[in-house]
Amino acid sequence: MIKKSFIGLVKPRIDYTILTDPDPALIDIPQPGRVTLLLEGNGNGELKKGDLLKTGQLISTAKDIFAISPVTGTVENISGWAGDFGQGYTAVSIDVAKDEEFDEQFSEVVKNISLENAVKYFSNLPGKPSFKKFKDPELDIHTIVVNGMDEDIWMTANQYVVQSRVKAIKSGMEALSKITGVNSIVLVVPESQAAAAAAAGVDVKVVSSQYPSAQPKMILKDLFGKVVPAGRNPENIGYCFMSAEAVASISDAVSTGKAPTKKVLTLINKDGGMIIVTAKIGTPVSDVFKACDINVEEKDRVVYGGPFTGSAIYSMEHPILPDTNALLVQDRENIPLVSDYPCVNCGECVRICPAIIQVHSLARLLEAGQYEEAADNYDLNSCIECGLCSFVCVSKIPIFQYIRLAKYELDRIRLAEAEYV
């Protein structure tokens, strides 16, 4: 919901969609004939075309890059896949067998799983729990924050998990503590779910329904009184974030000895209607749309994520990923406009910025490609990437995209410089 004031000096209030239906409809997408896994990095490793895989079987295509197969089947193809901002992936396509067979090794490993094995076996469970940061000797993580809210508006996947599986979240938090050695674990939820979560014996904090309060850096500021320094992450000050779905997935894996393979996500139709669906990780988005009777036409836009921070995809064969919390379909007639019209100094972006950045000045430097000056003089690295500046921009300047590009280019420069040191 978006509320705008008639008084120009008051910034608009934008609220998250809060799940109020106690029993929302859920569509289970049929298992596809083929799934595709996207593993970071390039390389085939020991995996080969024609290999037979069981559900939950550990696979690897490059050093320190692991995943578990969400299906039983045969490796049909291994190829490169281009992601956003030059990110390279290895796409592993698997033809799904009719009969499912679970990997026994997965069951044995998770009985008393170590941190080392959690990095390997849990890396692409639904919600994408990450354990690598707990192995980093330069990080001293003392608190895990389980986020029961999705970070963009119109998304309710994690709220659904909290509402329907709070006991699994509690047991997952206990497993997390055992694996990582971190004793302080807190669940963050909207006010409507706080009572039920607390009744289950979970340590709960309530997050505001106003966007972007559910983003990690805002949660730390508002609920923990901690400010993440510019250019740093929550882990650098001792806090690690995981989604509610990730924690519930850990619980399922440990309690059943089988790998959970279905992702919960919100499907947002052209008319703004929202459906909660579950789909096998690796399912092509075309299968999701077909099962939900959604027709995607030429020049329509499909977005992974929500309207503020999501990324458009270029093929209907893109797979559902472990951290795909939403699919948004925009009608070609209603796609928001962008332009190269100059900034008119209205100040709307400055008023709405939660990081209190002089966005109008920053945007001018980014348009000109002056990324280092933008970082040094106009707080580029303080941006939390909420996308509000682009939303309110009178000139329709794609500020959010400029910011993401600038951070990517600066990272490339730093990496190149490090190679010559």
C-alpha positions in Angstrom: 0.0 0.0 0.0 1.2 3.5 -0.9 0.0 6.6 0.9 0.8 10.0 -0.4 0.3 13.3 1.4 -1.1 16.4 -0.2 1.7 18.3 1.5 4.7 18.1 -0.7 7.2 18.3 2.1 5.9 15.0 3.7 7.3 11.9 2.2 4.9 9.2 1.1 4.4 6.2 3.3 4.9 2.8 1.6 3.8 -0.3 3.5 4.6 -3.9 3.1 1.8 -6.4 2.3 1.0 -8.0 5.6 -0.4 -11.5 5.4 -3.8 -11.4 7.2 -5.6 -14.5 5.9 -5.1 -17.3 8.5 -5.3 -19.9 5.8 -4.2 -18.4 2.4 -4.7 -20.5 -0.7 -1.5 -22.3 -1.8 -0.9 -23.6 -5.3 1.6 -26.5 -5.5 3.3 -26.4 -9.0 3.6 -29.9 -10.6 7.0 -31.4 -10.8 8.6 -30.3 -14.1 10.2 -32.7 -16.6 13.5 -30.9 -16.2 15.1 -28.7 -13.6 18.1 -26.3 -13.8 20.4 -25.5 -11.0 22.6 -22.3 -11.1 25.9 -22.7 -9.3 28.2 -19.8 -8.8 31.4 -19.8 -10.8 32.4 -21.5 -14.0 33.6 -25.1 -14.3 32.4 -28.6 -14.5 34.2 -30.3 -11.7 33.6 -34.0 -11.5 30.0 -33.7 -12.6 29.4 -35.0 -16.2 26.6 -35.2 -18.7 24.8 -38.5 -18.2 25.5 -38.8 -14.5 22.6 -40.3 -12.4 21.6 -38.2 -9.4 19.4 -38.9 -6.4 17.4 -36.4 -4.5 19.6 -34.8 -1.9 22.9 -36.0 -3.6 25.8 -33.6 -3.2 27.2 -32.2 -6.4 29.9 -29.7 -7.2 31.0 -27.9 -10.4 33.9 -25.8 -9.0 36.1 -25.6 -5.9 34.1 -24.8 -2.8 30.8 -24.5 -4.8 28.3 -27.1 -3.7 24.7 -27.9 -4.1 22.3 -30.8 -3.5 20.1 -32.2 -6.3 16.4 -31.3 -5.7 15.3 -34.3 -7.9 16.1 -37.8 -9.0 17.3 -37.8 -12.6 20.0 -37.7 -15.2 22.3 -34.7 -15.9 21.3 -33.6 -19.3 23.6 -30.6 -19.8 26.2 -28.5 -18.1 26.8 -25.0 -19.5 27.7 -21.4 -18.7 25.0 -19.0 -17.6 25.3 -15.2 -17.5 23.8 -13.4 -14.5 23.5 -9.7 -13.5 26.6 -7.5 -13.5 28.9 -10.1 -15.1 28.2 -12.8 -12.5 29.0 -16.2 -14.0 27.1 -19.4 -13.2 27.3 -23.0 -14.2 23.9 -24.2 -15.2 23.2 -27.9 -14.5 20.1 -29.2 -16.3 18.6 -32.5 -14.9 16.0 -34.6 -16.6 13.6 -35.7 -13.9 13.0 -39.4 -13.3 9.5 -40.8 -12.7 10.5 -42.5 -9.5 12.2 -40.5 -6.7 15.1 -42.0 -4.8 16.6 -40.2 -1.8 20.4 -40.1 -1.2 21.4 -42.1 1.9 24.6 -40.1 2.4 22.5 -36.9 3.0 20.6 -38.7 5.7 23.8 -39.9 7.4 25.5 -36.5 7.2 22.6 -34.5 8.7 22.2 -36.8 11.7 25.0 -34.9 13.5 25.9 -32.2 11.0 29.0 -30.2 11.4 29.6 -26.6 10.3 31.9 -27.9 7.5 29.1 -30.1 6.1 26.4 -27.5 6.6 28.3 -25.3 4.2 28.1 -28.1 1.6 24.8 -29.7 2.2 22.6 -26.8 3.2 23.8 -24.2 0.6 20.9 -24.5 -1.8 18.1 -25.5 0.5 14.9 -23.4 0.2 15.7 -19.9 1.5 19.4 -20.4 0.8 20.9 -20.6 4.3 24.5 -19.5 4.2 27.1 -20.9 6.6 30.3 -19.7 4.9 30.4 -16.5 7.0 30.5 -18.6 10.2 33.8 -20.1 9.0 35.4 -16.7 8.3 38.1 -16.0 11.0 37.7 -12.3 10.5 34.1 -12.3 11.5 32.9 -12.6 15.0 29.2 -13.4 14.7 27.4 -13.3 18.0 23.7 -12.9 16.9 21.6 -14.6 14.2 18.6 -12.7 13.1 15.9 -14.8 11.4 13.9 -12.5 9.2 10.2 -13.4 9.0 9.5 -10.6 6.6 10.5 -10.4 2.9 12.6 -7.4 2.1 10.4 -5.9 -0.7 6.8 -5.0 -0.8 4.1 -7.4 -2.2 6.1 -10.4 -1.0 4.7 -12.7 1.7 6.7 -15.9 1.3 8.5 -15.7 4.7 5.4 -14.4 6.4 3.6 -17.5 5.2 6.4 -19.7 6.5 6.2 -18.0 10.0 2.4 -18.3 10.0 2.3 -22.0 9.0 5.5 -23.4 10.3 6.6 -21.5 13.5 7.4 -24.8 15.3 9.7 -25.8 12.5 11.4 -22.4 12.8 11.9 -22.9 16.5 13.5 -26.3 16.0 15.6 -24.9 13.1 16.9 -22.1 15.4 17.9 -24.8 17.9 19.8 -26.7 15.1 21.4 -23.4 14.0 22.7 -22.8 17.4 24.1 -26.3 17.6 25.8 -26.0 14.2 27.3 -22.5 14.6 27.8 -22.2 18.3 25.8 -18.9 18.3 23.4 -18.8 21.2 21.6 -15.5 20.5 19.0 -16.1 17.8 16.1 -13.7 17.3 13.0 -14.0 15.0 11.8 -10.7 13.4 8.1 -10.6 12.5 5.3 -8.1 11.8 3.1 -7.3 14.7 0.3 -9.5 13.5 2.5 -12.6 14.0 4.4 -11.7 17.1 2.0 -13.3 19.6 1.9 -16.7 17.9 5.7 -16.7 17.5 6.3 -15.8 21.2 3.8 -18.5 22.3 5.9 -21.0 20.5 8.9 -20.1 22.7 10.8 -18.0 20.2 12.7 -14.8 21.1 10.8 -12.3 19.0 11.2 -8.7 17.9 8.5 -6.8 16.0 9.4 -4.9 12.8 7.4 -2.0 11.4 5.2 -2.5 8.4 6.6 0.6 6.7 9.0 -0.1 3.9 12.0 -0.5 4.0 12.0 -1.5 7.7 12.5 -5.2 7.0 15.9 -4.7 5.2 18.7 -6.0 7.4 20.5 -2.7 7.9 17.2 -1.1 8.9 16.4 -3.9 11.3 19.7 -3.5 13.0 19.2 0.3 13.3 15.6 0.2 14.4 15.5 -2.9 16.6 19.0 -3.4 17.8 20.3 0.2 17.9 23.3 -0.7 15.6 24.4 1.2 12.6 26.3 -0.7 9.9 29.3 1.4 8.7 29.3 2.5 5.1 30.6 -0.2 2.8 30.2 -2.9 5.4 27.7 -5.7 6.0 25.8 -6.8 9.1 28.3 -9.7 9.6 31.1 -7.2 10.0 29.5 -6.0 13.3 28.5 -9.5 14.5 25.0 -10.0 13.1 24.1 -12.7 10.5 20.7 -12.7 8.8 18.8 -15.8 7.6 15.3 -16.0 6.2 12.5 -17.8 8.1 12.2 -20.2 5.2 15.9 -21.1 5.4 15.6 -21.9 9.1 12.5 -24.0 8.5 14.4 -25.9 5.8 17.3 -26.6 8.2 14.7 -28.1 10.6 13.2 -30.3 7.9 16.6 -31.6 6.8 17.7 -32.4 10.3 14.4 -33.9 11.5 13.5 -36.0 8.5 17.0 -36.9 7.1 15.7 -35.8 3.6 16.5 -32.7 1.7 13.6 -30.2 1.4 13.3 -29.2 -2.2 10.3 -27.0 -2.6 10.5 -23.2 -2.6 7.7 -20.9 -1.3 7.2 -17.8 -3.3 4.7 -15.1 -4.0 3.4 -14.8 -7.6 2.3 -11.3 -8.5 0.1 -11.1 -11.6 -0.3 -8.2 -14.0 -3.4 -6.9 -12.2 -1.6 -6.9 -8.8 -3.2 -10.1 -7.6 -1.0 -12.2 -5.4 -0.8 -16.0 -5.1 1.4 -18.1 -2.8 2.9 -21.1 -4.6 5.4 -23.8 -3.9 7.7 -25.1 -6.7 10.7 -27.5 -6.9 14.0 -25.6 -6.9 15.0 -25.4 -10.6 11.5 -25.3 -12.0 11.4 -23.1 -15.1 9.3 -20.0 -14.5 7.2 -20.9 -17.6 5.9 -23.9 -15.7 4.9 -21.7 -12.8 2.9 -19.4 -15.1 1.3 -22.3 -16.9 0.1 -23.9 -13.7 -1.4 -20.6 -12.5 -3.0 -19.7 -15.9 -0.9 -16.6 -16.3 -0.2 -15.5 -19.9 3.1 -13.7 -20.5 3.1 -11.9 -23.8 5.8 -10.3 -26.0 7.3 -7.2 -24.2 5.8 -8.1 -20.9 8.4 -8.0 -18.1 9.1 -10.8 -15.6 11.0 -9.8 -12.4 12.6 -12.0 -9.8 11.7 -10.3 -6.5 9.6 -7.2 -5.8 8.9 -3.9 -7.6 11.6 -1.9 -5.8 14.6 -4.2 -5.7 13.8 -7.0 -8.1 15.8 -7.9 -11.3 14.2 -8.5 -14.7 14.9 -11.9 -16.4 15.4 -12.4 -20.1 14.1 -15.9 -20.6 11.1 -18.0 -19.5 13.4 -20.8 -18.9 15.0 -19.1 -15.9 14.7 -21.5 -13.0 13.3 -20.9 -9.6 16.3 -20.4 -7.3 16.6 -21.2 -3.6 16.2 -17.6 -2.7 13.5 -16.6 -5.3 10.9 -15.1 -2.9 8.6 -13.6 -5.6 7.9 -13.5 -9.4 6.4 -10.3 -10.6 4.7 -10.0 -14.0 4.4 -6.5 -15.5 2.1 -5.8 -18.4 3.9 -4.2 -21.3 1.4 -1.3 -21.2 2.1 -0.6 -17.6 5.9 -0.9 -17.2 7.2 2.1 -15.3 9.0 4.6 -17.5 12.6 5.6 -17.2 14.3 8.5 -18.9 17.5 10.5 -19.4 15.7 13.7 -18.5 17.9 15.8 -16.2 17.4 16.1 -12.4 15.0 19.1 -11.6 16.3 19.4 -8.0 12.8 18.7 -6.5 14.4 17.0 -3.5 12.0 14.1 -3.3 14.8 11.5 -3.3 16.6 13.3 -0.5 13.4 13.5 1.7 12.6 9.8 1.3 16.1 8.3 1.6 16.3 6.2 4.8 20.1 6.5 4.7 20.0 10.3 4.6 22.1 10.6 1.4 22.2 13.6 -0.9 20.8 11.5 -3.7 20.3 14.2 -6.2 24.0 15.1 -6.1 25.0 11.4 -6.1 22.9 10.7 -9.1 24.6 13.3 -11.2 28.0 11.8 -10.6 26.8 8.3 -11.3 25.3 9.4 -14.6 28.7 10.7 -15.6 30.5 7.5 -14.5 32.4 9.3 -11.7 32.0 6.4 -9.3 35.0 7.0 -7.1 34.0 10.6 -6.4 30.5 9.4 -5.7 31.8 7.0 -3.1 34.2 9.5 -1.5 32.0 12.6 -1.4 28.4 11.5 -1.6 28.0 8.4 0.5 27.5 5.9 -2.3 28.4 3.0 0.0 25.9 4.1 2.7 23.0 3.3 0.3 21.0 0.3 1.4 19.6 -0.2 -2.1 15.9 0.1 -1.2 14.9 1.7 -4.5 12.8 4.5 -3.0 14.7 7.2 -4.8 13.8 5.8 -8.2 10.2 5.4 -7.2 9.7 9.1 -6.3 12.0 10.6 -9.0 10.0 13.2 -10.9 12.4 12.9 -13.9 12.1 9.1 -13.9 15.9 8.7 -13.6 16.9 5.0 -12.9 18.9 6.0 -9.8 18.7 2.6 -8.2 20.2 0.9 -11.3 22.9 3.6 -11.4 23.8 2.8 -7.8 24.0 -0.9 -8.3 26.1 -0.5 -11.4 28.4 1.9 -9.6 29.0 -0.5 -6.7 29.7 -3.3 -9.1 32.2 -1.2 -11.1 34.0 -0.1 -7.9 34.3 -3.7 -6.8 35.9 -4.5 -10.1 38.4 -1.7 -9.8 39.3 -2.9 -6.3 39.8 -6.5 -7.4 41.9 -5.4 -10.3 44.1 -3.2 -8.0 44.5 -6.0 -5.5 45.8 -8.3 -8.3 48.7 -5.9 -8.9 49.7 -5.4 -5.2 
